[in-house]
Amino acid sequence: MLKLRIIAVSAAIFAVIALAGCNAAKKPEVSAPAVSSTGTPAASSASADSGKVAAKIGNEKITLGEVDEMMKTVPEQYQAVAQMHKDMLLDSMINQRLLYSEASKMNFDKDPEVQKQLDDTKKEILIKAYLKKEIEDTVKVSDDDAKKYYDANKDKFKEPEKIKVSHILVDNEADAKDILAKLKAGADFAALAKEKSKDPSKDKGGELGYLSKGQTIPEFEQVAFALQPGQISDVVKTQFGYHIIKVTEKEPEKAIAYDDVKDRLKQMLLADKQKERFEALLKDLRDKNKVTVYKDVIAPPQPKVEPQAATPAVPAAPATPASTMPAAPAPAQQGK
């Protein structure tokens, strides 16, 4: 299992290095420098270590600091394992530099197709940097913003009414009525469900769990939500067959507490505000740069199709009266 994890992490690290520059690394939060047991700030010690040479490729050096910088681009879910296997990351960095060096010697950067890809990548990086500055770093949502929205839209933050339902499903009405009679006489619902129902829920005594409105077909839902806990319905016909429904619990609609939705609400509001900012930014740029779109060029009008002259109808051949049709000769019977 550990081998598989290492292989997966190695692949992820290599992919991160191969795509370095396309994805921005997350910066760690700045905190007060830790102090070592000798009284020297740990940051100073780390700074000294960063200059240590971790590998050489000819005269080119790869320092521990460069390895640590690349480590920051490893996805968060792989960080713990990657920290224990820095040698794998270093190997990937060496491989990358060797491959880059050989590709440069062969003048691949002069190839028109490669140049186009490099230009496209450069554009993507610049656009991401610009949008980060203009949107991600600018648009924020505070706890107060989220609370104000919640207070003004409490009707949107409710858990719908729920019922805990069981049912017995059979193919014909006569069987359903027979089961209903037994239930009214005191038979156990779960036992009859296990014995008679054709629905997979029979293994759980017919239990379907909690349902809210909209999760099942209208004919079933209408009857089920009209029942009170402990009540059993009459026979209910749906496209699936004949049901007998029992409600065991009922939970009324209730408000969702602010603390339970705060984080999701902030993300939703942030996405909305960023979208608004993005659209406003694009509109401003289009207006400022006097963008004109020639729709007839991008989507030329289709040529008019002249209506074709109607083709004269060909009179159908007169039907032959059935009485004049010669009867097919009967097959000769073979003698026994």
LOVEX-969628 format. One line per 3 residues: number of its first residue (from 0); their letters; for each residue x, y, z of C-alpha. Coordinates in nm, 3 decimals, always signed. Each point is the difference from the previous one (the first is absolute). Layout:
% LOVEX-969628
NUM = A = X Y Z  ...
END
This chain:
% LOVEX-969628
0 = MLK = +0.000 +0.000 +0.000  +0.289 +0.239 +0.086  +0.162 -0.076 -0.339
3 = LRI = -0.320 +0.096 -0.176  -0.022 +0.324 +0.195  +0.361 +0.088 -0.082
6 = IAV = -0.057 -0.070 -0.369  -0.312 +0.216 +0.003  +0.181 +0.284 +0.178
9 = SAA = +0.296 -0.028 -0.237  -0.232 +0.030 -0.299  -0.175 +0.298 +0.157
12 = IFA = +0.329 +0.173 +0.078  +0.128 -0.057 -0.352  -0.323 +0.139 -0.145
15 = VIA = +0.026 +0.307 +0.224  +0.356 +0.064 -0.117  -0.088 -0.057 -0.365
18 = LAG = -0.276 +0.258 +0.032  +0.198 +0.239 +0.219  -0.094 +0.354 -0.081
21 = CNA = -0.352 -0.091 -0.116  -0.131 -0.026 +0.354  +0.079 +0.256 +0.270
24 = AKK = +0.140 -0.142 +0.321  -0.185 +0.078 +0.321  +0.202 +0.218 +0.233
27 = PEV = +0.024 -0.122 +0.362  -0.145 +0.226 +0.265  +0.254 +0.232 +0.156
30 = SAP = +0.049 -0.051 +0.372  +0.251 +0.105 +0.261  +0.341 -0.175 -0.045
33 = AVS = +0.051 -0.297 +0.226  +0.301 +0.002 +0.229  +0.233 -0.300 +0.019
36 = STG = +0.136 -0.148 +0.324  +0.318 +0.205 -0.050  -0.195 +0.325 -0.009
39 = TPA = +0.059 +0.050 -0.375  -0.311 +0.072 -0.206  -0.093 -0.310 -0.201
42 = ASS = -0.052 +0.214 -0.310  +0.369 +0.097 +0.001  +0.100 -0.365 +0.021
45 = ASA = -0.238 -0.092 -0.283  +0.141 +0.287 -0.209  +0.351 -0.134 +0.046
48 = DSG = -0.109 -0.352 -0.095  -0.174 +0.122 -0.314  +0.333 +0.082 -0.158
51 = KVA = +0.131 -0.355 +0.038  +0.058 -0.183 -0.328  -0.232 -0.300 -0.032
54 = AKI = +0.122 -0.115 -0.345  +0.219 +0.098 -0.293  -0.052 -0.045 -0.373
57 = GNE = +0.345 +0.076 -0.137  +0.069 +0.344 +0.139  -0.369 +0.082 +0.056
60 = KIT = -0.116 -0.016 +0.361  -0.337 -0.084 +0.154  -0.024 +0.138 +0.352
63 = LGE = -0.210 -0.119 +0.292  -0.184 +0.334 -0.022  -0.104 -0.075 -0.358
66 = VDE = -0.128 -0.342 +0.106  -0.201 +0.159 +0.283  -0.147 +0.258 -0.240
69 = MMK = -0.108 -0.277 -0.236  -0.144 -0.190 +0.297  -0.249 +0.284 +0.047
72 = TVP = -0.153 -0.081 -0.342  -0.083 -0.359 +0.102  -0.377 -0.039 +0.060
75 = EQY = -0.096 +0.026 +0.367  -0.125 -0.359 +0.021  +0.350 -0.127 -0.093
78 = QAV = +0.203 +0.235 +0.219  +0.049 -0.233 +0.300  +0.128 -0.292 -0.208
81 = AQM = +0.200 +0.228 -0.231  +0.185 +0.151 +0.299  +0.118 -0.351 +0.091
84 = HKD = +0.120 -0.065 -0.357  +0.183 +0.316 -0.107  +0.245 -0.220 -0.190
87 = MLL = -0.283 -0.085 -0.243  -0.068 +0.368 -0.054  +0.368 +0.069 -0.053
90 = DSM = +0.022 -0.283 -0.256  -0.295 +0.150 -0.186  +0.168 +0.343 -0.003
93 = INQ = +0.322 -0.152 -0.136  -0.195 -0.186 -0.270  -0.183 +0.320 -0.094
96 = RLL = +0.321 +0.198 -0.041  +0.167 -0.277 -0.202  -0.297 -0.024 -0.235
99 = YSE = -0.025 +0.380 -0.032  +0.370 +0.027 -0.079  -0.019 -0.260 -0.277
102 = ASK = -0.316 +0.157 -0.146  +0.174 +0.341 -0.006  +0.310 -0.143 -0.172
105 = MNF = -0.226 -0.138 -0.275  -0.156 +0.350 -0.046  -0.354 -0.115 +0.069
108 = DKD = -0.069 +0.352 +0.129  +0.047 +0.123 -0.359  -0.271 -0.233 -0.134
111 = PEV = -0.308 +0.209 -0.103  -0.245 -0.237 +0.165  +0.200 -0.001 +0.325
114 = QKQ = +0.025 +0.380 -0.011  -0.378 +0.021 -0.037  -0.049 -0.227 +0.303
117 = LDD = +0.249 +0.209 +0.202  -0.186 +0.318 -0.098  -0.334 -0.156 +0.097
120 = TKK = +0.142 -0.111 +0.336  +0.145 +0.346 +0.060  -0.341 +0.156 -0.070
123 = EIL = -0.171 -0.238 +0.244  +0.252 +0.079 +0.275  -0.034 +0.376 -0.051
126 = IKA = -0.380 -0.019 -0.007  -0.003 -0.204 +0.324  +0.233 +0.250 +0.168
129 = YLK = -0.217 +0.292 -0.116  -0.327 -0.163 +0.113  +0.155 -0.092 +0.336
132 = KEI = +0.092 +0.365 +0.059  -0.328 +0.146 -0.129  -0.245 -0.258 +0.138
135 = EDT = +0.139 -0.257 +0.245  +0.205 +0.254 +0.198  -0.268 +0.269 -0.023
138 = VKV = -0.336 -0.169 +0.052  -0.058 -0.113 +0.358  -0.299 -0.119 +0.203
141 = SDD = +0.000 +0.063 +0.375  -0.188 -0.178 +0.277  -0.220 +0.309 +0.025
144 = DAK = -0.088 -0.025 -0.371  -0.101 -0.363 +0.044  -0.206 +0.073 +0.315
147 = KYY = -0.186 +0.287 -0.168  -0.089 -0.221 -0.295  -0.113 -0.280 +0.232
150 = DAN = -0.222 +0.233 +0.206  -0.157 +0.146 -0.315  -0.062 -0.341 -0.160
153 = KDK = -0.090 -0.233 +0.286  -0.271 -0.161 -0.211  +0.273 -0.141 -0.224
156 = FKE = +0.171 -0.178 +0.289  -0.250 -0.261 +0.109  +0.001 -0.377 +0.020
159 = PEK = -0.320 -0.125 -0.163  -0.255 -0.217 +0.175  +0.111 -0.364 +0.012
162 = IKV = -0.177 -0.326 +0.064  +0.139 -0.343 +0.077  -0.187 -0.240 -0.228
165 = SHI = -0.044 -0.373 -0.048  -0.207 -0.170 -0.267  -0.110 -0.334 -0.138
168 = LVD = -0.017 -0.030 -0.379  -0.183 -0.274 -0.190  -0.112 -0.055 -0.359
171 = NEA = -0.378 -0.027 +0.036  -0.274 +0.170 +0.197  -0.145 -0.321 +0.145
174 = DAK = +0.331 -0.087 +0.172  +0.030 +0.357 +0.127  -0.350 -0.007 +0.151
177 = DIL = +0.073 -0.335 +0.164  +0.319 +0.139 +0.158  -0.186 +0.313 +0.116
180 = AKL = -0.264 -0.215 +0.169  +0.272 -0.192 +0.187  +0.163 +0.326 +0.111
183 = KAG = -0.331 +0.133 +0.131  -0.041 -0.326 +0.190  +0.330 +0.063 +0.177
186 = ADF = +0.263 -0.166 -0.222  +0.357 +0.135 +0.018  +0.076 +0.240 -0.289
189 = AAL = +0.373 -0.082 -0.026  -0.063 -0.374 +0.004  -0.261 +0.024 -0.276
192 = AKE = +0.232 +0.225 -0.205  +0.278 -0.259 +0.020  -0.242 -0.273 -0.103
195 = KSK = -0.217 +0.171 -0.262  +0.165 +0.313 -0.142  +0.176 -0.008 -0.338
198 = DPS = +0.196 +0.319 +0.071  +0.373 -0.030 +0.101  -0.094 +0.179 +0.324
201 = KDK = -0.164 -0.327 +0.114  +0.336 -0.101 +0.151  -0.036 +0.293 +0.242
204 = GGE = -0.363 -0.072 +0.078  -0.113 +0.238 -0.275  +0.186 +0.299 +0.145
207 = LGY = +0.093 +0.274 -0.251  +0.157 +0.236 +0.252  -0.068 +0.375 +0.017
210 = LSK = -0.162 +0.170 -0.299  -0.070 +0.363 -0.075  -0.241 +0.128 -0.262
213 = GQT = +0.116 -0.042 -0.356  +0.196 -0.319 +0.065  -0.267 -0.243 -0.109
216 = IPE = -0.290 -0.024 -0.248  -0.303 +0.230 +0.061  -0.258 -0.276 +0.067
219 = FEQ = +0.220 -0.151 +0.272  +0.110 +0.335 +0.143  -0.351 +0.144 +0.032
222 = VAF = -0.123 -0.292 +0.210  +0.319 -0.042 +0.205  +0.022 +0.365 +0.111
225 = ALQ = -0.367 -0.001 +0.101  +0.062 -0.283 +0.250  +0.086 +0.051 +0.366
228 = PGQ = +0.267 -0.207 +0.180  -0.131 -0.353 +0.054  -0.270 +0.025 -0.267
231 = ISD = -0.034 -0.243 -0.291  -0.148 +0.101 -0.336  -0.263 -0.172 -0.209
234 = VVK = +0.117 -0.169 -0.319  +0.182 +0.252 -0.224  +0.041 -0.068 -0.372
237 = TQF = +0.305 +0.133 -0.187  +0.188 -0.093 -0.315  +0.200 -0.248 +0.208
240 = GYH = -0.294 -0.193 +0.138  -0.212 +0.011 +0.316  +0.144 +0.149 +0.318
243 = IIK = -0.093 +0.000 +0.366  +0.182 +0.286 +0.168  +0.090 +0.050 +0.365
246 = VTE = +0.150 +0.315 +0.157  +0.199 -0.059 +0.317  +0.149 +0.347 +0.066
249 = KEP = -0.063 +0.356 -0.113  +0.238 +0.296 +0.021  -0.150 +0.344 -0.067
252 = EKA = +0.174 +0.263 -0.208  +0.269 +0.175 +0.204  +0.244 +0.286 -0.041
255 = IAY = +0.369 -0.077 -0.060  +0.223 +0.176 +0.253  +0.232 +0.272 -0.134
258 = DDV = +0.312 -0.172 +0.136  -0.088 -0.314 -0.197  -0.005 +0.185 -0.332
261 = KDR = +0.242 +0.287 +0.059  +0.298 -0.147 -0.186  -0.203 -0.121 -0.298
264 = LKQ = -0.188 +0.330 -0.009  +0.325 +0.200 -0.008  +0.126 -0.214 -0.289
267 = MLL = -0.326 +0.053 -0.190  +0.004 +0.376 +0.054  +0.368 +0.018 -0.093
270 = ADK = -0.065 -0.188 -0.327  -0.290 +0.236 -0.079  +0.202 +0.312 +0.075
273 = QKE = +0.299 -0.125 -0.200  -0.228 -0.074 -0.296  -0.148 +0.351 +0.020
276 = RFE = +0.347 +0.153 +0.022  +0.122 -0.210 -0.295  -0.292 +0.103 -0.220
279 = ALL = +0.040 +0.368 +0.094  +0.373 -0.022 -0.070  -0.058 -0.146 -0.347
282 = KDL = -0.266 +0.261 -0.081  +0.233 +0.279 +0.105  +0.284 -0.142 -0.211
285 = RDK = -0.228 -0.040 -0.304  -0.130 +0.358 +0.032  +0.346 +0.145 +0.059
288 = NKV = +0.149 -0.185 -0.297  -0.297 +0.066 -0.233  -0.071 -0.363 -0.088
291 = TVY = -0.212 -0.050 -0.312  -0.134 -0.340 -0.103  -0.097 -0.059 -0.363
294 = KDV = -0.266 -0.264 +0.038  -0.053 -0.041 -0.375  +0.366 -0.110 -0.026
297 = IAP = +0.004 -0.246 +0.286  -0.345 -0.135 -0.091  -0.072 +0.086 -0.367
300 = PQP = -0.369 +0.012 -0.097  -0.120 -0.319 -0.158  -0.092 +0.021 -0.374
303 = KVE = -0.369 +0.008 -0.071  -0.142 -0.326 -0.126  -0.236 +0.051 -0.295
306 = PQA = -0.325 -0.193 +0.043  -0.020 -0.290 -0.242  -0.293 -0.033 -0.240
309 = ATP = -0.253 -0.250 +0.119  +0.031 -0.338 -0.168  -0.329 -0.102 -0.169
312 = AVP = -0.160 -0.289 +0.177  +0.016 -0.332 -0.187  -0.339 -0.173 +0.005
315 = AAP = +0.015 -0.325 +0.190  -0.063 -0.320 -0.191  -0.357 -0.121 +0.052
318 = ATP = -0.024 -0.262 +0.269  -0.084 -0.345 -0.121  -0.325 -0.123 +0.158
321 = AST = +0.071 -0.281 +0.238  -0.263 -0.212 -0.169  +0.195 +0.003 -0.327
324 = MPA = +0.327 -0.106 +0.155  +0.076 -0.361 -0.085  +0.025 -0.219 +0.303
327 = APA = +0.341 -0.149 +0.068  +0.003 -0.370 -0.074  -0.008 -0.212 +0.311
330 = PAQ = +0.321 -0.192 +0.062  -0.023 -0.361 -0.109  -0.031 -0.232 +0.294
333 = QGK = +0.256 -0.271 +0.013  -0.130 -0.347 +0.037  +0.075 -0.175 +0.318
END
